[in-house]
Amino acid sequence: MTELLNLDELATKREIAVEFMQKRHVMREQTVGAYMKLIQLSQGIDEEDSVKMLEVQLKIIASSFPTMSADDLKQMTMPQAKAIINFMNEVMSSDLEGNDKEEAPKKAK
């Protein structure tokens, strides 16, 4: 008897998007490698250094929403930047906890 866990079935089937500057931007699903890179970016930043913190947050947004240009991101208001970071954190936390309302793939026997 063979047991199989099909990881391809775990791929996100839902679309997560935000609207900014009258354009819809779809969130790209994060890979482990991309997530590691984002963690490395945020490590070692002095929380007192607001500019560095904001630069990292903009890089995180840009990596998740590739259709947003760097110029567009710099035109965000602070409440908009905070809202999208909070939104992304909620989505990622939900995905990590398995609360994405998708059924887990079944093991084949």
ZADO-1210 file (C-alpha; in nm, 4 decimals, padded with zeros to 6 digits):
<atoms>
<atom x="00.0000" y="00.0000" z="00.0000" code="MET" pos="1"/>
<atom x="00.1325" y="00.3447" z="-00.0947" code="THR" pos="2"/>
<atom x="00.0369" y="00.6627" z="00.0841" code="GLU" pos="3"/>
<atom x="00.0687" y="00.9845" z="-00.1103" code="LEU" pos="4"/>
<atom x="00.0413" y="01.3449" z="-00.0050" code="LEU" pos="5"/>
<atom x="-00.0060" y="01.5553" z="-00.3169" code="ASN" pos="6"/>
<atom x="00.1546" y="01.8901" z="-00.2328" code="LEU" pos="7"/>
<atom x="00.0374" y="02.0343" z="-00.5644" code="ASP" pos="8"/>
<atom x="-00.3150" y="02.0277" z="-00.4241" code="GLU" pos="9"/>
<atom x="-00.2083" y="02.2665" z="-00.1475" code="LEU" pos="10"/>
<atom x="-00.1496" y="02.5531" z="-00.3895" code="ALA" pos="11"/>
<atom x="-00.3738" y="02.8471" z="-00.3131" code="THR" pos="12"/>
<atom x="-00.6779" y="02.8467" z="-00.5349" code="LYS" pos="13"/>
<atom x="-00.8192" y="03.1714" z="-00.4063" code="ARG" pos="14"/>
<atom x="-00.7292" y="03.5138" z="-00.5327" code="GLU" pos="15"/>
<atom x="-00.6224" y="03.7720" z="-00.2791" code="ILE" pos="16"/>
<atom x="-00.6154" y="04.1265" z="-00.4093" code="ALA" pos="17"/>
<atom x="-00.6100" y="04.4893" z="-00.3087" code="VAL" pos="18"/>
<atom x="-00.7190" y="04.7957" z="-00.4975" code="GLU" pos="19"/>
<atom x="-00.4804" y="05.0882" z="-00.5073" code="PHE" pos="20"/>
<atom x="-00.4722" y="05.3876" z="-00.7396" code="MET" pos="21"/>
<atom x="-00.7809" y="05.2545" z="-00.9168" code="GLN" pos="22"/>
<atom x="-00.6029" y="04.9326" z="-01.0125" code="LYS" pos="23"/>
<atom x="-00.6515" y="04.5804" z="-00.8811" code="ARG" pos="24"/>
<atom x="-00.3313" y="04.4129" z="-00.7603" code="HIS" pos="25"/>
<atom x="-00.3314" y="04.0370" z="-00.7020" code="VAL" pos="26"/>
<atom x="-00.1145" y="03.9044" z="-00.4208" code="MET" pos="27"/>
<atom x="00.1470" y="03.6539" z="-00.5288" code="ARG" pos="28"/>
<atom x="00.1681" y="03.3373" z="-00.3223" code="GLU" pos="29"/>
<atom x="00.4894" y="03.3416" z="-00.1195" code="GLN" pos="30"/>
<atom x="00.7448" y="03.0675" z="-00.1644" code="THR" pos="31"/>
<atom x="00.9562" y="02.9474" z="00.1268" code="VAL" pos="32"/>
<atom x="01.2633" y="03.1067" z="-00.0329" code="GLY" pos="33"/>
<atom x="01.0918" y="03.4435" z="-00.0770" code="ALA" pos="34"/>
<atom x="00.9610" y="03.4320" z="00.2798" code="TYR" pos="35"/>
<atom x="01.3116" y="03.3577" z="00.4116" code="MET" pos="36"/>
<atom x="01.4486" y="03.6527" z="00.2165" code="LYS" pos="37"/>
<atom x="01.1852" y="03.8829" z="00.3683" code="LEU" pos="38"/>
<atom x="01.2697" y="03.7603" z="00.7184" code="ILE" pos="39"/>
<atom x="01.6384" y="03.8255" z="00.6536" code="GLN" pos="40"/>
<atom x="01.5564" y="04.1772" z="00.5336" code="LEU" pos="41"/>
<atom x="01.3706" y="04.2563" z="00.8538" code="SER" pos="42"/>
<atom x="01.6269" y="04.1077" z="01.0929" code="GLN" pos="43"/>
<atom x="01.8766" y="04.3373" z="01.2488" code="GLY" pos="44"/>
<atom x="01.6835" y="04.6545" z="01.1779" code="ILE" pos="45"/>
<atom x="01.6724" y="04.8912" z="01.4679" code="ASP" pos="46"/>
<atom x="01.3053" y="04.9581" z="01.5359" code="GLU" pos="47"/>
<atom x="01.4024" y="05.3192" z="01.6056" code="GLU" pos="48"/>
<atom x="01.5128" y="05.3539" z="01.2416" code="ASP" pos="49"/>
<atom x="01.1761" y="05.4427" z="01.0899" code="SER" pos="50"/>
<atom x="01.3146" y="05.4923" z="00.7394" code="VAL" pos="51"/>
<atom x="01.4730" y="05.1444" z="00.7286" code="LYS" pos="52"/>
<atom x="01.1569" y="04.9871" z="00.8705" code="MET" pos="53"/>
<atom x="00.9449" y="05.1578" z="00.6067" code="LEU" pos="54"/>
<atom x="01.1862" y="05.0568" z="00.3284" code="GLU" pos="55"/>
<atom x="01.1607" y="04.6924" z="00.4367" code="VAL" pos="56"/>
<atom x="00.7822" y="04.7131" z="00.4554" code="GLN" pos="57"/>
<atom x="00.7691" y="04.8571" z="00.1014" code="LEU" pos="58"/>
<atom x="00.9949" y="04.5741" z="-00.0214" code="LYS" pos="59"/>
<atom x="00.7611" y="04.3221" z="00.1401" code="ILE" pos="60"/>
<atom x="00.4594" y="04.4820" z="-00.0292" code="ILE" pos="61"/>
<atom x="00.6404" y="04.4965" z="-00.3642" code="ALA" pos="62"/>
<atom x="00.7381" y="04.1288" z="-00.3449" code="SER" pos="63"/>
<atom x="00.3805" y="04.0293" z="-00.2676" code="SER" pos="64"/>
<atom x="00.2148" y="04.2615" z="-00.5187" code="PHE" pos="65"/>
<atom x="00.4483" y="04.2712" z="-00.8195" code="PRO" pos="66"/>
<atom x="00.2144" y="04.4929" z="-01.0222" code="THR" pos="67"/>
<atom x="00.2691" y="04.7821" z="-00.7794" code="MET" pos="68"/>
<atom x="00.5585" y="04.9977" z="-00.8938" code="SER" pos="69"/>
<atom x="00.8103" y="05.1493" z="-00.6532" code="ALA" pos="70"/>
<atom x="00.6791" y="05.4946" z="-00.7469" code="ASP" pos="71"/>
<atom x="00.3213" y="05.3882" z="-00.6713" code="ASP" pos="72"/>
<atom x="00.4260" y="05.2478" z="-00.3348" code="LEU" pos="73"/>
<atom x="00.5907" y="05.5752" z="-00.2375" code="LYS" pos="74"/>
<atom x="00.2631" y="05.7562" z="-00.3078" code="GLN" pos="75"/>
<atom x="00.0786" y="05.5504" z="-00.0456" code="MET" pos="76"/>
<atom x="-00.0360" y="05.7305" z="00.2622" code="THR" pos="77"/>
<atom x="00.0836" y="05.5945" z="00.5952" code="MET" pos="78"/>
<atom x="-00.2636" y="05.4582" z="00.6810" code="PRO" pos="79"/>
<atom x="-00.2685" y="05.2789" z="00.3429" code="GLN" pos="80"/>
<atom x="00.0774" y="05.1281" z="00.3995" code="ALA" pos="81"/>
<atom x="-00.0196" y="05.0162" z="00.7493" code="LYS" pos="82"/>
<atom x="-00.3485" y="04.8701" z="00.6234" code="ALA" pos="83"/>
<atom x="-00.1856" y="04.6617" z="00.3488" code="ILE" pos="84"/>
<atom x="00.0853" y="04.5302" z="00.5860" code="ILE" pos="85"/>
<atom x="-00.1822" y="04.4329" z="00.8396" code="ASN" pos="86"/>
<atom x="-00.3897" y="04.2715" z="00.5624" code="PHE" pos="87"/>
<atom x="-00.0908" y="04.0699" z="00.4402" code="MET" pos="88"/>
<atom x="-00.0072" y="03.9596" z="00.7960" code="ASN" pos="89"/>
<atom x="-00.3658" y="03.8414" z="00.8493" code="GLU" pos="90"/>
<atom x="-00.3653" y="03.6479" z="00.5208" code="VAL" pos="91"/>
<atom x="-00.0278" y="03.4862" z="00.5900" code="MET" pos="92"/>
<atom x="-00.1239" y="03.3985" z="00.9484" code="SER" pos="93"/>
<atom x="-00.4482" y="03.2481" z="00.8266" code="SER" pos="94"/>
<atom x="-00.2636" y="03.0422" z="00.5647" code="ASP" pos="95"/>
<atom x="-00.0049" y="02.9192" z="00.8161" code="LEU" pos="96"/>
<atom x="-00.2813" y="02.8145" z="01.0537" code="GLU" pos="97"/>
<atom x="-00.4685" y="02.6411" z="00.7730" code="GLY" pos="98"/>
<atom x="-00.7675" y="02.8723" z="00.7951" code="ASN" pos="99"/>
<atom x="-00.7840" y="02.9532" z="00.4257" code="ASP" pos="100"/>
<atom x="-01.1223" y="02.7804" z="00.3976" code="LYS" pos="101"/>
<atom x="-00.9792" y="02.5243" z="00.1585" code="GLU" pos="102"/>
<atom x="-00.9959" y="02.1590" z="00.2350" code="GLU" pos="103"/>
<atom x="-00.6633" y="01.9906" z="00.3025" code="ALA" pos="104"/>
<atom x="-00.5655" y="01.7429" z="00.0333" code="PRO" pos="105"/>
<atom x="-00.6543" y="01.3855" z="00.1050" code="LYS" pos="106"/>
<atom x="-00.3886" y="01.1185" z="00.1181" code="LYS" pos="107"/>
<atom x="-00.4181" y="00.8695" z="-00.1616" code="ALA" pos="108"/>
<atom x="-00.3885" y="00.5053" z="-00.0681" code="LYS" pos="109"/>
</atoms>
